[in-house]
Amino acid sequence: MKEIRNIIETYQKIDFSRQKAALATVVRVEGSSYRRTGARMLITDSGEWIGGISGGCLEGDALKRAKLAMAQGKPTIVTYDTTDDDPYQIGVGLGCNGIIDVLLTPLDFKNENNAVLTLQSCINSRTPNVVLSVTSLKGKFEQFSLGQTFRFDNAENFSQKFSNSEIVNDLLHEIENCFSSEKSTSQIYKTEQGEIKFFIEVIIPSTHLLIYGGNYDIYPMVKLAKEIGWKVSVICNPLKVHKYLLDMADEVIDREKSQNLTIDPYTVALLMAHDYETDFRNMKNLIKTNIKYIGMLGPKKRTDKMFVKLTEDGTPISDEDLARIATPVGLDIGATTPEEIAISIIAEIKTFFSGRDGSRLTFREGAIYS
């Protein structure tokens, strides 16, 4: 999401009376590659770009091809085959051993459905979005064009947009699968008009991190979380934090006014008050919500004491709630400083949402991105 936000911010600063721009999007990956589908870079005809579609090996060539697409005013698909032994092939010798399709789309700032503005309509949503891009056309499709991008809103409106009844039901079924799995895909559909291919992309909301606490160790946590593109809200006494925090976090919420926070499936909480009673109160309040993850800073025996207290109060913690609480929070990386602890905690939250175990990649069998 951070890359998309950076692209949108840069796009908004472009003077289209003097410049042209194009969007490069990875729409298919077969085999191994540094970036996956959905990776993007915004390119201007002056040779500037932001974002990336690889580790740096393809950007230069994509820049040249994007300039040609801008000059011609036509979208195009470029295929990079890093499995080829041809010494003249872009990316050969990098060891990626993958095939990458990149969609290059000139941007028309007058068109409210251009790719960047379509993405802009998704960035503040706290639910997943699906964006479809036409990546191949063979035949005559009057209602579609290569590079056309649009956001799925609902089945009824979507069906009205698609006059081709041959594919609408299959597309709706695939979109439903993408929402369910939260994974993007490319699909080819054959009709009487010909063959059309869509990149069906799922855009997931950024993680929303709720930090309960106002001590000095929250600052590296906020900084690192923002650096990777998360939304960060700090719940504390605003009068006792440095004004730097007010600029760095998305919001600083008075702890006395934090009872009605909005919590969605992409929200996590981190208890860092360093005060037993405060952390205990916040944990009890969070357990009453549907939040999926609660990280508790401090030794496990401290949290165990809280669990005993809950039992004594007649509200023993359930197995389901135990599964939501990470205590002590973080991965075991030997962290000792606030900065290292922040890395440990953020890495654990990432593994939680990714369904991984946080072990070393050197011991992983199979593909890294599978």
C-alpha positions as CSV (number, residue, x, y, z in Angstrom):
1,M,0.0,0.0,0.0
2,K,2.9,2.4,0.7
3,E,4.1,2.1,-2.9
4,I,0.6,2.9,-4.2
5,R,0.4,5.9,-1.9
6,N,3.7,7.2,-3.0
7,I,2.7,6.8,-6.7
8,I,-0.5,8.7,-6.1
9,E,1.2,11.5,-4.3
10,T,3.7,11.9,-7.1
11,Y,1.0,11.7,-9.7
12,Q,-0.8,14.6,-8.1
13,K,2.3,16.8,-8.4
14,I,2.7,16.2,-12.1
15,D,2.0,19.2,-14.4
16,F,0.3,17.4,-17.3
17,S,0.4,20.5,-19.4
18,R,4.1,20.0,-19.6
19,Q,4.7,16.3,-18.9
20,K,3.4,12.9,-19.7
21,A,3.3,9.9,-17.4
22,A,2.7,6.2,-17.6
23,L,2.2,3.4,-15.0
24,A,4.1,0.1,-15.2
25,T,2.4,-2.8,-13.4
26,V,3.6,-6.4,-13.0
27,V,0.5,-8.4,-14.0
28,R,2.0,-11.9,-14.3
29,V,4.9,-13.7,-12.8
30,E,5.8,-17.3,-13.7
31,G,8.6,-18.8,-11.6
32,S,10.9,-16.6,-9.5
33,S,11.1,-12.9,-9.4
34,Y,12.2,-10.2,-6.9
35,R,8.7,-8.4,-7.0
36,R,5.3,-10.1,-7.4
37,T,2.2,-9.2,-9.3
38,G,0.9,-5.7,-8.3
39,A,4.3,-4.2,-8.1
40,R,4.3,-0.8,-9.8
41,M,6.3,2.2,-10.9
42,L,5.1,5.6,-12.1
43,I,7.2,7.0,-15.0
44,T,7.3,10.4,-16.5
45,D,8.6,11.3,-20.0
46,S,11.4,13.3,-18.3
47,G,12.9,10.0,-17.1
48,E,11.9,10.1,-13.5
49,W,10.2,7.3,-11.7
50,I,8.9,6.1,-8.4
51,G,8.2,2.6,-7.2
52,G,9.7,-0.5,-8.8
53,I,8.9,-3.6,-10.7
54,S,12.1,-5.6,-9.9
55,G,15.3,-5.3,-7.9
56,G,16.6,-2.7,-10.3
57,C,17.4,-4.8,-13.3
58,L,14.2,-4.1,-15.4
59,E,13.5,-0.5,-14.5
60,G,15.8,1.0,-17.1
61,D,14.4,-1.0,-20.0
62,A,10.8,-0.4,-18.7
63,L,11.6,3.4,-18.7
64,K,12.5,3.3,-22.4
65,R,9.5,1.3,-23.3
66,A,7.2,3.5,-21.2
67,K,8.4,6.6,-23.0
68,L,7.5,4.9,-26.4
69,A,4.1,4.0,-25.0
70,M,3.6,7.6,-23.9
71,A,4.7,9.0,-27.3
72,Q,2.3,6.6,-29.1
73,G,-0.5,7.0,-26.5
74,K,-1.0,3.2,-26.5
75,P,-0.8,0.7,-23.7
76,T,1.5,-2.3,-24.2
77,I,2.6,-5.5,-22.5
78,V,6.3,-6.3,-22.2
79,T,7.5,-9.7,-21.3
80,Y,10.8,-10.2,-19.5
81,D,12.2,-13.8,-19.5
82,T,15.0,-14.1,-17.1
83,T,15.2,-17.9,-17.7
84,D,16.6,-17.3,-21.2
85,D,20.3,-17.8,-21.7
86,D,20.4,-15.2,-24.5
87,P,23.0,-12.7,-23.4
88,Y,21.0,-9.9,-25.0
89,Q,17.9,-10.6,-22.9
90,I,17.2,-8.0,-20.2
91,G,17.7,-9.5,-16.8
92,V,19.7,-12.6,-17.9
93,G,22.3,-13.8,-15.4
94,L,20.4,-12.4,-12.4
95,G,19.4,-15.8,-11.2
96,C,15.7,-14.9,-10.9
97,N,14.6,-17.6,-13.4
98,G,11.2,-16.2,-14.0
99,I,8.9,-14.7,-16.6
100,I,7.4,-11.4,-15.9
101,D,4.7,-9.5,-17.8
102,V,4.6,-5.8,-17.3
103,L,1.6,-3.6,-18.4
104,L,2.7,-0.2,-19.5
105,T,-0.2,2.3,-19.5
106,P,0.0,5.9,-20.5
107,L,-2.0,8.0,-18.1
108,D,-4.7,10.4,-19.2
109,F,-5.3,12.9,-16.4
110,K,-8.7,13.8,-17.9
111,N,-9.9,10.2,-17.6
112,E,-11.3,9.6,-14.2
113,N,-10.9,5.8,-14.8
114,N,-7.2,6.0,-15.4
115,A,-5.1,3.4,-13.5
116,V,-3.7,5.7,-10.8
117,L,-7.1,7.4,-10.1
118,T,-8.7,3.9,-9.8
119,L,-6.0,3.0,-7.2
120,Q,-6.7,6.3,-5.4
121,S,-10.3,5.2,-4.9
122,C,-9.0,2.2,-2.9
123,I,-6.3,3.5,-0.6
124,N,-8.4,4.7,2.3
125,S,-10.7,1.7,2.3
126,R,-10.5,-0.6,5.3
127,T,-11.9,-3.5,3.4
128,P,-10.2,-5.4,0.5
129,N,-10.7,-4.1,-3.0
130,V,-10.5,-5.8,-6.4
131,V,-9.1,-4.0,-9.4
132,L,-9.3,-5.5,-12.9
133,S,-6.9,-4.7,-15.7
134,V,-7.2,-5.9,-19.3
135,T,-3.8,-7.3,-20.2
136,S,-4.5,-9.1,-23.5
137,L,-7.1,-8.8,-26.3
138,K,-7.4,-11.1,-29.3
139,G,-10.4,-10.4,-31.4
140,K,-13.0,-7.6,-31.4
141,F,-14.2,-6.3,-28.0
142,E,-15.9,-3.0,-28.4
143,Q,-16.4,-2.4,-24.7
144,F,-12.8,-3.2,-23.7
145,S,-9.3,-1.9,-24.5
146,L,-5.8,-3.0,-23.6
147,G,-4.8,-1.5,-20.3
148,Q,-8.3,-0.6,-19.3
149,T,-8.5,-0.6,-15.4
150,F,-11.6,-0.5,-13.2
151,R,-12.5,-1.2,-9.6
152,F,-15.1,-3.8,-8.7
153,D,-17.8,-2.2,-6.5
154,N,-20.6,-4.7,-6.4
155,A,-22.0,-7.6,-8.5
156,E,-25.0,-5.6,-9.7
157,N,-23.1,-2.6,-11.0
158,F,-20.4,-4.9,-12.3
159,S,-22.9,-6.9,-14.3
160,Q,-24.3,-3.8,-15.9
161,K,-20.9,-2.6,-17.0
162,F,-20.2,-5.9,-18.7
163,S,-22.5,-6.3,-21.7
164,N,-20.7,-9.5,-22.6
165,S,-22.9,-12.0,-20.7
166,E,-20.6,-14.8,-21.8
167,I,-17.9,-13.9,-19.3
168,V,-19.6,-11.9,-16.6
169,N,-20.7,-14.9,-14.4
170,D,-17.2,-16.5,-14.7
171,L,-15.6,-13.2,-13.8
172,L,-17.9,-12.7,-10.8
173,H,-17.0,-16.2,-9.6
174,E,-13.3,-15.5,-9.9
175,I,-13.6,-12.2,-8.1
176,E,-15.4,-13.9,-5.3
177,N,-12.5,-16.4,-5.1
178,C,-10.0,-13.6,-5.0
179,F,-11.9,-11.8,-2.2
180,S,-12.0,-15.1,-0.2
181,S,-8.3,-16.0,-0.7
182,E,-7.0,-12.4,-0.7
183,K,-4.8,-13.4,-3.6
184,S,-4.5,-11.9,-7.1
185,T,-4.8,-13.9,-10.3
186,S,-4.7,-13.6,-14.1
187,Q,-7.5,-15.3,-16.1
188,I,-8.1,-15.8,-19.8
189,Y,-11.7,-15.9,-21.1
190,K,-12.7,-17.1,-24.6
191,T,-15.9,-15.8,-26.2
192,E,-17.4,-15.5,-29.6
193,Q,-15.7,-12.1,-29.9
194,G,-12.2,-13.6,-29.3
195,E,-10.0,-14.0,-26.2
196,I,-9.5,-11.6,-23.4
197,K,-7.2,-11.7,-20.4
198,F,-7.7,-9.9,-17.0
199,F,-5.4,-9.3,-14.2
200,I,-7.6,-9.5,-11.1
201,E,-5.8,-7.8,-8.3
202,V,-6.7,-7.9,-4.6
203,I,-5.6,-4.7,-2.8
204,I,-5.5,-5.3,1.0
205,P,-5.8,-2.5,3.5
206,S,-2.7,-1.5,5.3
207,T,-2.2,-2.9,8.8
208,H,-3.6,-0.5,11.4
209,L,-1.4,-0.6,14.5
210,L,-2.9,0.6,17.8
211,I,-0.1,1.4,20.3
212,Y,-1.1,1.8,23.9
213,G,1.6,3.7,25.7
214,G,3.6,7.0,25.6
215,N,7.1,6.1,26.7
216,Y,10.3,6.6,24.8
217,D,10.3,3.1,23.3
218,I,7.1,3.7,21.2
219,Y,9.0,6.2,19.0
220,P,11.1,3.6,17.0
221,M,8.0,1.4,16.9
222,V,5.9,4.2,15.3
223,K,8.8,5.2,12.9
224,L,9.4,1.7,11.7
225,A,5.7,0.9,11.3
226,K,5.2,4.1,9.2
227,E,8.3,3.3,7.2
228,I,6.7,0.1,5.9
229,G,3.4,1.7,5.2
230,W,1.2,0.8,8.2
231,K,-1.4,3.1,9.7
232,V,-0.4,4.0,13.3
233,S,-2.6,5.3,16.1
234,V,-1.1,6.0,19.5
235,I,-3.3,5.9,22.6
236,C,-1.7,7.9,25.4
237,N,-1.8,11.2,27.3
238,P,-1.1,13.6,24.5
239,L,0.3,16.2,26.9
240,K,3.1,13.8,27.9
241,V,4.5,13.0,24.4
242,H,7.0,14.8,22.2
243,K,5.4,16.9,19.5
244,Y,7.5,14.9,17.0
245,L,5.0,12.0,17.7
246,L,2.1,14.2,16.6
247,D,3.7,14.6,13.2
248,M,4.9,11.0,12.8
249,A,1.8,9.0,13.8
250,D,-1.5,9.1,11.9
251,E,-3.3,10.0,15.0
252,V,-2.6,10.5,18.7
253,I,-5.7,9.6,20.8
254,D,-6.3,10.7,24.3
255,R,-6.5,7.5,26.4
256,E,-9.6,8.8,28.1
257,K,-11.4,9.0,24.8
258,S,-10.3,5.6,23.3
259,Q,-13.3,3.5,24.2
260,N,-14.9,3.6,20.8
261,L,-12.0,2.9,18.4
262,T,-12.9,1.3,15.1
263,I,-11.4,-2.2,14.8
264,D,-11.4,-4.1,11.6
265,P,-9.8,-7.4,10.5
266,Y,-6.5,-5.6,9.7
267,T,-6.2,-3.9,13.1
268,V,-3.7,-5.1,15.7
269,A,-3.0,-3.8,19.2
270,L,0.3,-3.4,21.1
271,L,0.3,-2.8,24.9
272,M,3.4,-0.8,25.8
273,A,2.3,1.2,28.8
274,H,4.9,-0.4,31.2
275,D,2.2,-0.1,33.9
276,Y,0.5,-3.2,35.1
277,E,-2.9,-1.8,35.8
278,T,-3.0,0.2,32.6
279,D,-2.0,-2.8,30.4
280,F,-4.5,-5.0,32.3
281,R,-7.3,-2.5,31.8
282,N,-6.5,-2.2,28.1
283,M,-6.2,-5.9,27.6
284,K,-9.7,-6.5,29.2
285,N,-11.2,-3.9,26.9
286,L,-9.5,-5.3,23.8
287,I,-10.6,-8.8,24.6
288,K,-14.2,-7.6,24.4
289,T,-13.6,-6.6,20.7
290,N,-13.1,-8.8,17.7
291,I,-9.4,-7.7,17.2
292,K,-7.3,-10.6,15.9
293,Y,-4.0,-9.8,17.6
294,I,-3.0,-8.3,20.9
295,G,0.7,-7.9,21.6
296,M,1.8,-7.6,25.3
297,L,5.2,-6.2,26.0
298,G,7.0,-7.6,29.1
299,P,7.6,-11.0,30.6
300,K,5.1,-13.8,30.3
301,K,4.7,-14.1,34.1
302,R,3.3,-10.6,34.1
303,T,0.6,-11.6,31.6
304,D,0.0,-14.8,33.5
305,K,-0.7,-12.7,36.6
306,M,-3.4,-10.9,34.6
307,F,-5.0,-14.2,33.5
308,V,-5.1,-15.3,37.1
309,K,-6.8,-12.1,38.1
310,L,-9.4,-12.5,35.3
311,T,-10.2,-16.0,36.7
312,E,-10.5,-14.7,40.2
313,D,-12.9,-12.0,38.9
314,G,-15.1,-14.7,37.4
315,T,-14.1,-14.0,33.8
316,P,-11.5,-16.6,32.9
317,I,-9.8,-16.1,29.6
318,S,-10.9,-18.5,26.8
319,D,-8.7,-20.5,24.5
320,E,-9.8,-18.4,21.6
321,D,-8.7,-15.2,23.5
322,L,-5.4,-16.8,24.4
323,A,-4.7,-17.5,20.8
324,R,-5.1,-13.7,20.1
325,I,-2.6,-12.6,22.7
326,A,1.1,-12.7,21.9
327,T,3.0,-12.6,25.2
328,P,5.8,-11.8,25.3
329,V,5.3,-10.1,22.0
330,G,7.8,-10.4,19.2
331,L,10.1,-12.9,17.5
332,D,13.1,-14.4,19.2
333,I,15.8,-12.5,17.5
334,G,17.8,-11.6,20.5
335,A,16.5,-8.0,20.5
336,T,17.6,-5.7,23.4
337,T,17.3,-2.1,22.3
338,P,14.0,-0.3,21.5
339,E,14.8,-0.3,17.8
340,E,15.6,-4.0,17.8
341,I,12.5,-4.8,19.8
342,A,10.4,-2.8,17.3
343,I,11.9,-5.0,14.5
344,S,11.1,-8.1,16.4
345,I,7.5,-7.1,17.1
346,I,6.7,-5.9,13.6
347,A,8.2,-9.0,12.1
348,E,5.9,-11.1,14.3
349,I,2.8,-9.2,13.3
350,K,3.8,-9.6,9.6
351,T,4.2,-13.4,10.1
352,F,0.8,-13.5,11.8
353,F,-1.0,-11.9,8.8
354,S,1.1,-13.9,6.3
355,G,0.4,-17.2,8.0
356,R,4.1,-17.9,8.3
357,D,6.1,-19.2,11.3
358,G,8.9,-16.6,11.2
359,S,11.7,-19.2,10.6
360,R,14.7,-18.6,8.4
361,L,14.2,-18.7,4.7
362,T,17.3,-20.9,4.3
363,F,15.3,-23.7,5.9
364,R,12.2,-23.1,3.8
365,E,11.3,-25.7,1.2
366,G,9.6,-24.6,-1.9
367,A,9.0,-21.1,-3.3
368,I,9.4,-18.1,-1.0
369,Y,6.2,-16.4,-2.2
370,S,3.9,-19.5,-2.2
